[in-house]
């Protein structure tokens, strides 16, 4: 068995393939002692709708964080091989 090892420059970039387009989002309420969060959803708009409904039911709860999961990345050699 023979191995060839060489130095190489690699790049990492967002994966734009259709499979990678399905990121998952969660919104969480930042109001003190609330702790409520949306379901984990593919649609960012559905998460935003959850936040609006949550504020409608809890008028003092108006700040949220968004967590996005399953961001896909791909690596490649700089010289294209
Ligand atoms: Zn809340």
PDB file of the backbone (N, CA, C, O) and the ligand in Angstrom, with CONECT records:
HET     ZN  A 101       1
ATOM      1  N   UNK A   1       0.848  -1.173   0.000  1.00  0.00           N
ATOM      2  CA  UNK A   1       0.000   0.000   0.000  1.00  0.00           C
ATOM      3  C   UNK A   1       0.890   1.231   0.000  1.00  0.00           C
ATOM      4  O   UNK A   1       1.925   1.274   0.665  1.00  0.00           O
ATOM      5  N   UNK A   2       0.468   2.220  -0.753  1.00  0.00           N
ATOM      6  CA  UNK A   2       1.239   3.443  -0.868  1.00  0.00           C
ATOM      7  C   UNK A   2       0.308   4.641  -0.667  1.00  0.00           C
ATOM      8  O   UNK A   2      -0.812   4.657  -1.177  1.00  0.00           O
ATOM      9  N   UNK A   3       0.771   5.622   0.065  1.00  0.00           N
ATOM     10  CA  UNK A   3      -0.022   6.822   0.317  1.00  0.00           C
ATOM     11  C   UNK A   3       0.738   8.040  -0.158  1.00  0.00           C
ATOM     12  O   UNK A   3       1.962   8.110  -0.057  1.00  0.00           O
ATOM     13  N   UNK A   4       0.017   8.964  -0.659  1.00  0.00           N
ATOM     14  CA  UNK A   4       0.606  10.238  -1.052  1.00  0.00           C
ATOM     15  C   UNK A   4       0.014  11.306  -0.138  1.00  0.00           C
ATOM     16  O   UNK A   4      -1.200  11.499  -0.072  1.00  0.00           O
ATOM     17  N   UNK A   5       0.886  11.973   0.545  1.00  0.00           N
ATOM     18  CA  UNK A   5       0.452  13.049   1.436  1.00  0.00           C
ATOM     19  C   UNK A   5       1.071  14.346   0.949  1.00  0.00           C
ATOM     20  O   UNK A   5       2.277  14.423   0.711  1.00  0.00           O
ATOM     21  N   UNK A   6       0.249  15.348   0.805  1.00  0.00           N
ATOM     22  CA  UNK A   6       0.773  16.647   0.372  1.00  0.00           C
ATOM     23  C   UNK A   6       0.021  17.744   1.100  1.00  0.00           C
ATOM     24  O   UNK A   6      -1.077  17.539   1.617  1.00  0.00           O
ATOM     25  N   UNK A   7       0.625  18.887   1.125  1.00  0.00           N
ATOM     26  CA  UNK A   7      -0.041  20.046   1.702  1.00  0.00           C
ATOM     27  C   UNK A   7      -1.074  20.542   0.697  1.00  0.00           C
ATOM     28  O   UNK A   7      -0.837  20.520  -0.511  1.00  0.00           O
ATOM     29  N   UNK A   8      -2.205  20.981   1.197  1.00  0.00           N
ATOM     30  CA  UNK A   8      -3.230  21.500   0.302  1.00  0.00           C
ATOM     31  C   UNK A   8      -4.008  22.592   1.022  1.00  0.00           C
ATOM     32  O   UNK A   8      -4.125  22.590   2.247  1.00  0.00           O
ATOM     33  N   UNK A   9      -4.531  23.514   0.246  1.00  0.00           N
ATOM     34  CA  UNK A   9      -5.375  24.580   0.789  1.00  0.00           C
ATOM     35  C   UNK A   9      -6.823  24.203   0.568  1.00  0.00           C
ATOM     36  O   UNK A   9      -7.226  23.894  -0.553  1.00  0.00           O
ATOM     37  N   UNK A  10      -7.608  24.227   1.634  1.00  0.00           N
ATOM     38  CA  UNK A  10      -9.021  23.886   1.549  1.00  0.00           C
ATOM     39  C   UNK A  10      -9.872  25.121   1.812  1.00  0.00           C
ATOM     40  O   UNK A  10      -9.475  26.035   2.536  1.00  0.00           O
ATOM     41  N   UNK A  11     -11.041  25.118   1.208  1.00  0.00           N
ATOM     42  CA  UNK A  11     -12.038  26.166   1.452  1.00  0.00           C
ATOM     43  C   UNK A  11     -13.274  25.536   2.056  1.00  0.00           C
ATOM     44  O   UNK A  11     -13.561  24.362   1.820  1.00  0.00           O
ATOM     45  N   UNK A  12     -14.000  26.308   2.828  1.00  0.00           N
ATOM     46  CA  UNK A  12     -15.293  25.860   3.319  1.00  0.00           C
ATOM     47  C   UNK A  12     -16.317  26.932   2.951  1.00  0.00           C
ATOM     48  O   UNK A  12     -16.066  28.129   3.094  1.00  0.00           O
ATOM     49  N   UNK A  13     -17.481  26.475   2.472  1.00  0.00           N
ATOM     50  CA  UNK A  13     -18.510  27.413   2.017  1.00  0.00           C
ATOM     51  C   UNK A  13     -19.890  26.832   2.291  1.00  0.00           C
ATOM     52  O   UNK A  13     -20.047  25.629   2.495  1.00  0.00           O
ATOM     53  N   UNK A  14     -20.878  27.706   2.292  1.00  0.00           N
ATOM     54  CA  UNK A  14     -22.253  27.236   2.464  1.00  0.00           C
ATOM     55  C   UNK A  14     -22.631  26.310   1.316  1.00  0.00           C
ATOM     56  O   UNK A  14     -22.283  26.564   0.163  1.00  0.00           O
ATOM     57  N   UNK A  15     -23.337  25.246   1.634  1.00  0.00           N
ATOM     58  CA  UNK A  15     -23.806  24.286   0.643  1.00  0.00           C
ATOM     59  C   UNK A  15     -25.141  24.785   0.094  1.00  0.00           C
ATOM     60  O   UNK A  15     -26.112  24.913   0.839  1.00  0.00           O
ATOM     61  N   UNK A  16     -25.189  25.064  -1.198  1.00  0.00           N
ATOM     62  CA  UNK A  16     -26.400  25.595  -1.823  1.00  0.00           C
ATOM     63  C   UNK A  16     -27.260  24.514  -2.465  1.00  0.00           C
ATOM     64  O   UNK A  16     -28.205  24.837  -3.185  1.00  0.00           O
ATOM     65  N   UNK A  17     -26.956  23.227  -2.221  1.00  0.00           N
ATOM     66  CA  UNK A  17     -27.738  22.167  -2.834  1.00  0.00           C
ATOM     67  C   UNK A  17     -29.147  22.148  -2.252  1.00  0.00           C
ATOM     68  O   UNK A  17     -29.361  22.659  -1.153  1.00  0.00           O
ATOM     69  N   UNK A  18     -30.123  21.562  -2.976  1.00  0.00           N
ATOM     70  CA  UNK A  18     -31.509  21.543  -2.496  1.00  0.00           C
ATOM     71  C   UNK A  18     -31.663  20.893  -1.117  1.00  0.00           C
ATOM     72  O   UNK A  18     -32.480  21.353  -0.319  1.00  0.00           O
ATOM     73  N   UNK A  19     -30.913  19.852  -0.823  1.00  0.00           N
ATOM     74  CA  UNK A  19     -31.002  19.201   0.491  1.00  0.00           C
ATOM     75  C   UNK A  19     -30.585  20.166   1.586  1.00  0.00           C
ATOM     76  O   UNK A  19     -31.173  20.192   2.667  1.00  0.00           O
ATOM     77  N   UNK A  20     -29.572  20.949   1.296  1.00  0.00           N
ATOM     78  CA  UNK A  20     -29.055  21.877   2.296  1.00  0.00           C
ATOM     79  C   UNK A  20     -29.993  23.048   2.539  1.00  0.00           C
ATOM     80  O   UNK A  20     -29.847  23.765   3.529  1.00  0.00           O
ATOM     81  N   UNK A  21     -30.949  23.249   1.650  1.00  0.00           N
ATOM     82  CA  UNK A  21     -31.851  24.388   1.793  1.00  0.00           C
ATOM     83  C   UNK A  21     -32.806  24.220   2.966  1.00  0.00           C
ATOM     84  O   UNK A  21     -33.460  25.183   3.368  1.00  0.00           O
ATOM     85  N   UNK A  22     -32.898  23.026   3.516  1.00  0.00           N
ATOM     86  CA  UNK A  22     -33.853  22.786   4.594  1.00  0.00           C
ATOM     87  C   UNK A  22     -33.207  23.007   5.960  1.00  0.00           C
ATOM     88  O   UNK A  22     -32.929  22.055   6.688  1.00  0.00           O
ATOM     89  N   UNK A  23     -32.979  24.253   6.288  1.00  0.00           N
ATOM     90  CA  UNK A  23     -32.486  24.596   7.612  1.00  0.00           C
ATOM     91  C   UNK A  23     -33.641  24.547   8.594  1.00  0.00           C
ATOM     92  O   UNK A  23     -34.799  24.728   8.221  1.00  0.00           O
ATOM     93  N   UNK A  24     -33.317  24.303   9.836  1.00  0.00           N
ATOM     94  CA  UNK A  24     -34.332  24.246  10.881  1.00  0.00           C
ATOM     95  C   UNK A  24     -34.199  25.470  11.780  1.00  0.00           C
ATOM     96  O   UNK A  24     -33.094  25.882  12.131  1.00  0.00           O
ATOM     97  N   UNK A  25     -35.329  26.036  12.141  1.00  0.00           N
ATOM     98  CA  UNK A  25     -35.339  27.255  12.948  1.00  0.00           C
ATOM     99  C   UNK A  25     -36.154  27.041  14.221  1.00  0.00           C
ATOM    100  O   UNK A  25     -37.143  26.309  14.242  1.00  0.00           O
ATOM    101  N   UNK A  26     -35.703  27.702  15.271  1.00  0.00           N
ATOM    102  CA  UNK A  26     -36.448  27.742  16.535  1.00  0.00           C
ATOM    103  C   UNK A  26     -36.404  29.176  17.032  1.00  0.00           C
ATOM    104  O   UNK A  26     -35.345  29.804  17.032  1.00  0.00           O
ATOM    105  N   UNK A  27     -37.540  29.695  17.452  1.00  0.00           N
ATOM    106  CA  UNK A  27     -37.597  31.000  18.093  1.00  0.00           C
ATOM    107  C   UNK A  27     -37.828  30.767  19.576  1.00  0.00           C
ATOM    108  O   UNK A  27     -38.578  29.871  19.962  1.00  0.00           O
ATOM    109  N   UNK A  28     -37.183  31.573  20.402  1.00  0.00           N
ATOM    110  CA  UNK A  28     -37.388  31.493  21.856  1.00  0.00           C
ATOM    111  C   UNK A  28     -37.676  32.888  22.390  1.00  0.00           C
ATOM    112  O   UNK A  28     -37.066  33.872  21.972  1.00  0.00           O
ATOM    113  N   UNK A  29     -38.605  32.948  23.310  1.00  0.00           N
ATOM    114  CA  UNK A  29     -38.982  34.208  23.939  1.00  0.00           C
ATOM    115  C   UNK A  29     -37.922  34.592  24.978  1.00  0.00           C
ATOM    116  O   UNK A  29     -37.450  33.748  25.739  1.00  0.00           O
ATOM    117  N   UNK A  30     -37.557  35.878  24.995  1.00  0.00           N
ATOM    118  CA  UNK A  30     -36.539  36.357  25.932  1.00  0.00           C
ATOM    119  C   UNK A  30     -37.144  37.022  27.167  1.00  0.00           C
ATOM    120  O   UNK A  30     -36.408  37.491  28.035  1.00  0.00           O
ATOM    121  N   UNK A  31     -38.471  37.068  27.258  1.00  0.00           N
ATOM    122  CA  UNK A  31     -39.085  37.689  28.438  1.00  0.00           C
ATOM    123  C   UNK A  31     -38.659  36.925  29.695  1.00  0.00           C
ATOM    124  O   UNK A  31     -38.558  35.698  29.698  1.00  0.00           O
ATOM    125  N   UNK A  32     -38.420  37.679  30.741  1.00  0.00           N
ATOM    126  CA  UNK A  32     -37.940  37.102  31.991  1.00  0.00           C
ATOM    127  C   UNK A  32     -38.867  35.979  32.472  1.00  0.00           C
ATOM    128  O   UNK A  32     -40.084  36.158  32.529  1.00  0.00           O
ATOM    129  N   UNK A  33     -38.304  34.854  32.806  1.00  0.00           N
ATOM    130  CA  UNK A  33     -38.998  33.697  33.350  1.00  0.00           C
ATOM    131  C   UNK A  33     -40.064  33.116  32.419  1.00  0.00           C
ATOM    132  O   UNK A  33     -40.971  32.429  32.890  1.00  0.00           O
ATOM    133  N   UNK A  34     -39.980  33.368  31.129  1.00  0.00           N
ATOM    134  CA  UNK A  34     -40.944  32.767  30.191  1.00  0.00           C
ATOM    135  C   UNK A  34     -40.409  31.418  29.717  1.00  0.00           C
ATOM    136  O   UNK A  34     -40.971  30.371  30.042  1.00  0.00           O
ATOM    137  N   UNK A  35     -39.332  31.448  28.955  1.00  0.00           N
ATOM    138  CA  UNK A  35     -38.722  30.201  28.495  1.00  0.00           C
ATOM    139  C   UNK A  35     -39.461  29.475  27.389  1.00  0.00           C
ATOM    140  O   UNK A  35     -39.058  28.379  27.001  1.00  0.00           O
ATOM    141  N   UNK A  36     -40.528  30.054  26.876  1.00  0.00           N
ATOM    142  CA  UNK A  36     -41.282  29.379  25.808  1.00  0.00           C
ATOM    143  C   UNK A  36     -40.521  29.469  24.494  1.00  0.00           C
ATOM    144  O   UNK A  36     -39.847  30.459  24.211  1.00  0.00           O
ATOM    145  N   UNK A  37     -40.644  28.412  23.701  1.00  0.00           N
ATOM    146  CA  UNK A  37     -40.031  28.442  22.382  1.00  0.00           C
ATOM    147  C   UNK A  37     -40.923  27.757  21.381  1.00  0.00           C
ATOM    148  O   UNK A  37     -41.770  26.936  21.733  1.00  0.00           O
ATOM    149  N   UNK A  38     -40.723  28.107  20.125  1.00  0.00           N
ATOM    150  CA  UNK A  38     -41.513  27.513  19.049  1.00  0.00           C
ATOM    151  C   UNK A  38     -41.086  26.069  18.855  1.00  0.00           C
ATOM    152  O   UNK A  38     -40.093  25.611  19.420  1.00  0.00           O
ATOM    153  N   UNK A  39     -41.854  25.369  18.049  1.00  0.00           N
ATOM    154  CA  UNK A  39     -41.404  24.055  17.594  1.00  0.00           C
ATOM    155  C   UNK A  39     -40.201  24.282  16.673  1.00  0.00           C
ATOM    156  O   UNK A  39     -39.969  25.397  16.207  1.00  0.00           O
ATOM    157  N   UNK A  40     -39.452  23.231  16.421  1.00  0.00           N
ATOM    158  CA  UNK A  40     -38.371  23.297  15.445  1.00  0.00           C
ATOM    159  C   UNK A  40     -39.003  23.177  14.066  1.00  0.00           C
ATOM    160  O   UNK A  40     -39.599  22.152  13.735  1.00  0.00           O
ATOM    161  N   UNK A  41     -38.872  24.220  13.271  1.00  0.00           N
ATOM    162  CA  UNK A  41     -39.597  24.296  12.005  1.00  0.00           C
ATOM    163  C   UNK A  41     -38.664  24.583  10.837  1.00  0.00           C
ATOM    164  O   UNK A  41     -37.637  25.241  11.002  1.00  0.00           O
ATOM    165  N   UNK A  42     -39.019  24.093   9.672  1.00  0.00           N
ATOM    166  CA  UNK A  42     -38.252  24.389   8.461  1.00  0.00           C
ATOM    167  C   UNK A  42     -38.556  25.808   7.987  1.00  0.00           C
ATOM    168  O   UNK A  42     -37.682  26.498   7.463  1.00  0.00           O
ATOM    169  N   UNK A  43     -39.775  26.226   8.173  1.00  0.00           N
ATOM    170  CA  UNK A  43     -40.190  27.537   7.672  1.00  0.00           C
ATOM    171  C   UNK A  43     -39.863  28.645   8.676  1.00  0.00           C
ATOM    172  O   UNK A  43     -40.354  28.634   9.805  1.00  0.00           O
ATOM    173  N   UNK A  44     -39.035  29.595   8.257  1.00  0.00           N
ATOM    174  CA  UNK A  44     -38.740  30.758   9.096  1.00  0.00           C
ATOM    175  C   UNK A  44     -40.006  31.576   9.323  1.00  0.00           C
ATOM    176  O   UNK A  44     -40.207  32.134  10.402  1.00  0.00           O
ATOM    177  N   UNK A  45     -40.854  31.644   8.304  1.00  0.00           N
ATOM    178  CA  UNK A  45     -42.091  32.404   8.428  1.00  0.00           C
ATOM    179  C   UNK A  45     -42.997  31.794   9.502  1.00  0.00           C
ATOM    180  O   UNK A  45     -43.665  32.526  10.232  1.00  0.00           O
ATOM    181  N   UNK A  46     -43.025  30.464   9.606  1.00  0.00           N
ATOM    182  CA  UNK A  46     -43.844  29.821  10.648  1.00  0.00           C
ATOM    183  C   UNK A  46     -43.303  30.156  12.040  1.00  0.00           C
ATOM    184  O   UNK A  46     -44.079  30.336  12.979  1.00  0.00           O
ATOM    185  N   UNK A  47     -41.987  30.240  12.175  1.00  0.00           N
ATOM    186  CA  UNK A  47     -41.403  30.647  13.463  1.00  0.00           C
ATOM    187  C   UNK A  47     -41.785  32.089  13.792  1.00  0.00           C
ATOM    188  O   UNK A  47     -42.123  32.408  14.932  1.00  0.00           O
ATOM    189  N   UNK A  48     -41.728  32.942  12.794  1.00  0.00           N
ATOM    190  CA  UNK A  48     -42.105  34.342  13.011  1.00  0.00           C
ATOM    191  C   UNK A  48     -43.584  34.441  13.382  1.00  0.00           C
ATOM    192  O   UNK A  48     -43.956  35.250  14.232  1.00  0.00           O
ATOM    193  N   UNK A  49     -44.424  33.627  12.752  1.00  0.00           N
ATOM    194  CA  UNK A  49     -45.852  33.607  13.108  1.00  0.00           C
ATOM    195  C   UNK A  49     -46.017  33.182  14.571  1.00  0.00           C
ATOM    196  O   UNK A  49     -46.843  33.741  15.292  1.00  0.00           O
ATOM    197  N   UNK A  50     -45.229  32.193  15.005  1.00  0.00           N
ATOM    198  CA  UNK A  50     -45.302  31.763  16.404  1.00  0.00           C
ATOM    199  C   UNK A  50     -44.981  32.937  17.329  1.00  0.00           C
ATOM    200  O   UNK A  50     -45.670  33.148  18.327  1.00  0.00           O
ATOM    201  N   UNK A  51     -43.940  33.697  17.002  1.00  0.00           N
ATOM    202  CA  UNK A  51     -43.544  34.835  17.843  1.00  0.00           C
ATOM    203  C   UNK A  51     -44.660  35.881  17.910  1.00  0.00           C
ATOM    204  O   UNK A  51     -44.937  36.431  18.975  1.00  0.00           O
ATOM    205  N   UNK A  52     -45.288  36.146  16.785  1.00  0.00           N
ATOM    206  CA  UNK A  52     -46.381  37.133  16.769  1.00  0.00           C
ATOM    207  C   UNK A  52     -47.560  36.628  17.603  1.00  0.00           C
ATOM    208  O   UNK A  52     -48.157  37.384  18.369  1.00  0.00           O
ATOM    209  N   UNK A  53     -47.891  35.340  17.447  1.00  0.00           N
ATOM    210  CA  UNK A  53     -48.990  34.775  18.264  1.00  0.00           C
ATOM    211  C   UNK A  53     -48.628  34.818  19.745  1.00  0.00           C
ATOM    212  O   UNK A  53     -49.480  35.113  20.584  1.00  0.00           O
ATOM    213  N   UNK A  54     -47.371  34.527  20.071  1.00  0.00           N
ATOM    214  CA  UNK A  54     -46.919  34.542  21.466  1.00  0.00           C
ATOM    215  C   UNK A  54     -47.034  35.948  22.044  1.00  0.00           C
ATOM    216  O   UNK A  54     -47.475  36.111  23.181  1.00  0.00           O
ATOM    217  N   UNK A  55     -46.646  36.958  21.283  1.00  0.00           N
ATOM    218  CA  UNK A  55     -46.787  38.341  21.748  1.00  0.00           C
ATOM    219  C   UNK A  55     -48.256  38.717  21.884  1.00  0.00           C
ATOM    220  O   UNK A  55     -48.631  39.457  22.793  1.00  0.00           O
ATOM    221  N   UNK A  56     -49.085  38.208  20.982  1.00  0.00           N
ATOM    222  CA  UNK A  56     -50.521  38.489  21.082  1.00  0.00           C
ATOM    223  C   UNK A  56     -51.117  37.943  22.365  1.00  0.00           C
ATOM    224  O   UNK A  56     -51.988  38.572  22.966  1.00  0.00           O
ATOM    225  N   UNK A  57     -50.651  36.771  22.789  1.00  0.00           N
ATOM    226  CA  UNK A  57     -51.161  36.164  24.029  1.00  0.00           C
ATOM    227  C   UNK A  57     -50.470  36.728  25.263  1.00  0.00           C
ATOM    228  O   UNK A  57     -51.014  36.676  26.366  1.00  0.00           O
ATOM    229  N   UNK A  58     -49.267  37.268  25.073  1.00  0.00           N
ATOM    230  CA  UNK A  58     -48.460  37.800  26.184  1.00  0.00           C
ATOM    231  C   UNK A  58     -47.885  39.142  25.749  1.00  0.00           C
ATOM    232  O   UNK A  58     -46.723  39.211  25.348  1.00  0.00           O
ATOM    233  N   UNK A  59     -48.682  40.212  25.822  1.00  0.00           N
ATOM    234  CA  UNK A  59     -48.259  41.488  25.230  1.00  0.00           C
ATOM    235  C   UNK A  59     -46.922  42.026  25.719  1.00  0.00           C
ATOM    236  O   UNK A  59     -46.317  42.839  25.020  1.00  0.00           O
ATOM    237  N   UNK A  60     -46.439  41.622  26.861  1.00  0.00           N
ATOM    238  CA  UNK A  60     -45.148  42.097  27.352  1.00  0.00           C
ATOM    239  C   UNK A  60     -43.967  41.319  26.801  1.00  0.00           C
ATOM    240  O   UNK A  60     -42.816  41.683  27.046  1.00  0.00           O
ATOM    241  N   UNK A  61     -44.235  40.260  26.065  1.00  0.00           N
ATOM    242  CA  UNK A  61     -43.174  39.391  25.543  1.00  0.00           C
ATOM    243  C   UNK A  61     -42.905  39.760  24.090  1.00  0.00           C
ATOM    244  O   UNK A  61     -43.583  39.286  23.178  1.00  0.00           O
ATOM    245  N   UNK A  62     -41.909  40.611  23.889  1.00  0.00           N
ATOM    246  CA  UNK A  62     -41.685  41.147  22.540  1.00  0.00           C
ATOM    247  C   UNK A  62     -40.271  40.957  22.026  1.00  0.00           C
ATOM    248  O   UNK A  62     -39.928  41.483  20.967  1.00  0.00           O
ATOM    249  N   UNK A  63     -39.444  40.220  22.748  1.00  0.00           N
ATOM    250  CA  UNK A  63     -38.072  39.983  22.284  1.00  0.00           C
ATOM    251  C   UNK A  63     -37.848  38.476  22.151  1.00  0.00           C
ATOM    252  O   UNK A  63     -38.251  37.692  23.011  1.00  0.00           O
ATOM    253  N   UNK A  64     -37.207  38.099  21.071  1.00  0.00           N
ATOM    254  CA  UNK A  64     -37.007  36.679  20.765  1.00  0.00           C
ATOM    255  C   UNK A  64     -35.608  36.442  20.225  1.00  0.00           C
ATOM    256  O   UNK A  64     -34.980  37.347  19.675  1.00  0.00           O
ATOM    257  N   UNK A  65     -35.135  35.232  20.385  1.00  0.00           N
ATOM    258  CA  UNK A  65     -33.914  34.825  19.702  1.00  0.00           C
ATOM    259  C   UNK A  65     -34.288  33.789  18.655  1.00  0.00           C
ATOM    260  O   UNK A  65     -35.256  33.044  18.807  1.00  0.00           O
ATOM    261  N   UNK A  66     -33.512  33.762  17.608  1.00  0.00           N
ATOM    262  CA  UNK A  66     -33.692  32.757  16.559  1.00  0.00           C
ATOM    263  C   UNK A  66     -32.463  31.868  16.550  1.00  0.00           C
ATOM    264  O   UNK A  66     -31.333  32.354  16.495  1.00  0.00           O
ATOM    265  N   UNK A  67     -32.685  30.577  16.603  1.00  0.00           N
ATOM    266  CA  UNK A  67     -31.605  29.617  16.442  1.00  0.00           C
ATOM    267  C   UNK A  67     -31.849  28.875  15.140  1.00  0.00           C
ATOM    268  O   UNK A  67     -32.940  28.359  14.899  1.00  0.00           O
ATOM    269  N   UNK A  68     -30.827  28.827  14.310  1.00  0.00           N
ATOM    270  CA  UNK A  68     -30.930  28.109  13.043  1.00  0.00           C
ATOM    271  C   UNK A  68     -29.972  26.930  13.084  1.00  0.00           C
ATOM    272  O   UNK A  68     -28.776  27.079  13.334  1.00  0.00           O
ATOM    273  N   UNK A  69     -30.532  25.762  12.832  1.00  0.00           N
ATOM    274  CA  UNK A  69     -29.738  24.529  12.902  1.00  0.00           C
ATOM    275  C   UNK A  69     -29.655  23.883  11.531  1.00  0.00           C
ATOM    276  O   UNK A  69     -30.360  24.255  10.594  1.00  0.00           O
ATOM    277  N   UNK A  70     -28.788  22.922  11.451  1.00  0.00           N
ATOM    278  CA  UNK A  70     -28.605  22.154  10.218  1.00  0.00           C
ATOM    279  C   UNK A  70     -28.195  23.027   9.048  1.00  0.00           C
ATOM    280  O   UNK A  70     -28.646  22.814   7.923  1.00  0.00           O
ATOM    281  N   UNK A  71     -27.345  24.006   9.305  1.00  0.00           N
ATOM    282  CA  UNK A  71     -26.759  24.734   8.183  1.00  0.00           C
ATOM    283  C   UNK A  71     -25.746  23.799   7.548  1.00  0.00           C
ATOM    284  O   UNK A  71     -24.911  23.212   8.237  1.00  0.00           O
ATOM    285  N   UNK A  72     -25.820  23.665   6.262  1.00  0.00           N
ATOM    286  CA  UNK A  72     -24.946  22.732   5.556  1.00  0.00           C
ATOM    287  C   UNK A  72     -23.758  23.472   4.967  1.00  0.00           C
ATOM    288  O   UNK A  72     -23.889  24.567   4.421  1.00  0.00           O
ATOM    289  N   UNK A  73     -22.614  22.854   5.091  1.00  0.00           N
ATOM    290  CA  UNK A  73     -21.372  23.412   4.574  1.00  0.00           C
ATOM    291  C   UNK A  73     -20.692  22.372   3.698  1.00  0.00           C
ATOM    292  O   UNK A  73     -20.907  21.172   3.869  1.00  0.00           O
ATOM    293  N   UNK A  74     -19.893  22.822   2.784  1.00  0.00           N
ATOM    294  CA  UNK A  74     -19.156  21.918   1.919  1.00  0.00           C
ATOM    295  C   UNK A  74     -17.708  22.389   1.821  1.00  0.00           C
ATOM    296  O   UNK A  74     -17.432  23.588   1.866  1.00  0.00           O
ATOM    297  N   UNK A  75     -16.797  21.444   1.688  1.00  0.00           N
ATOM    298  CA  UNK A  75     -15.385  21.796   1.570  1.00  0.00           C
ATOM    299  C   UNK A  75     -14.874  21.424   0.178  1.00  0.00           C
ATOM    300  O   UNK A  75     -15.398  20.527  -0.483  1.00  0.00           O
ATOM    301  N   UNK A  76     -13.855  22.129  -0.233  1.00  0.00           N
ATOM    302  CA  UNK A  76     -13.242  21.823  -1.534  1.00  0.00           C
ATOM    303  C   UNK A  76     -11.778  22.260  -1.482  1.00  0.00           C
ATOM    304  O   UNK A  76     -11.386  23.117  -0.691  1.00  0.00           O
ATOM    305  N   UNK A  77     -11.012  21.656  -2.329  1.00  0.00           N
ATOM    306  CA  UNK A  77      -9.617  22.040  -2.462  1.00  0.00           C
ATOM    307  C   UNK A  77      -9.540  23.313  -3.291  1.00  0.00           C
ATOM    308  O   UNK A  77     -10.315  23.487  -4.231  1.00  0.00           O
ATOM    309  N   UNK A  78      -8.637  24.179  -2.963  1.00  0.00           N
ATOM    310  CA  UNK A  78      -8.507  25.452  -3.671  1.00  0.00           C
ATOM    311  C   UNK A  78      -8.203  25.244  -5.150  1.00  0.00           C
ATOM    312  O   UNK A  78      -8.700  25.977  -6.005  1.00  0.00           O
ATOM    313  N   UNK A  79      -7.384  24.239  -5.441  1.00  0.00           N
ATOM    314  CA  UNK A  79      -7.048  24.016  -6.849  1.00  0.00           C
ATOM    315  C   UNK A  79      -8.152  23.279  -7.600  1.00  0.00           C
ATOM    316  O   UNK A  79      -7.974  22.954  -8.774  1.00  0.00           O
ATOM    317  N   UNK A  80      -9.297  23.003  -6.952  1.00  0.00           N
ATOM    318  CA  UNK A  80     -10.447  22.404  -7.602  1.00  0.00           C
ATOM    319  C   UNK A  80     -10.447  20.898  -7.685  1.00  0.00           C
ATOM    320  O   UNK A  80     -11.401  20.320  -8.207  1.00  0.00           O
ATOM    321  N   UNK A  81      -9.425  20.244  -7.194  1.00  0.00           N
ATOM    322  CA  UNK A  81      -9.403  18.784  -7.254  1.00  0.00           C
ATOM    323  C   UNK A  81     -10.006  18.168  -6.012  1.00  0.00           C
ATOM    324  O   UNK A  81     -10.068  16.944  -5.897  1.00  0.00           O
TER     325      UNK A  81
HETATM  326 ZN    ZN A 101     -42.741  34.695  26.403  1.00  0.00          ZN
END
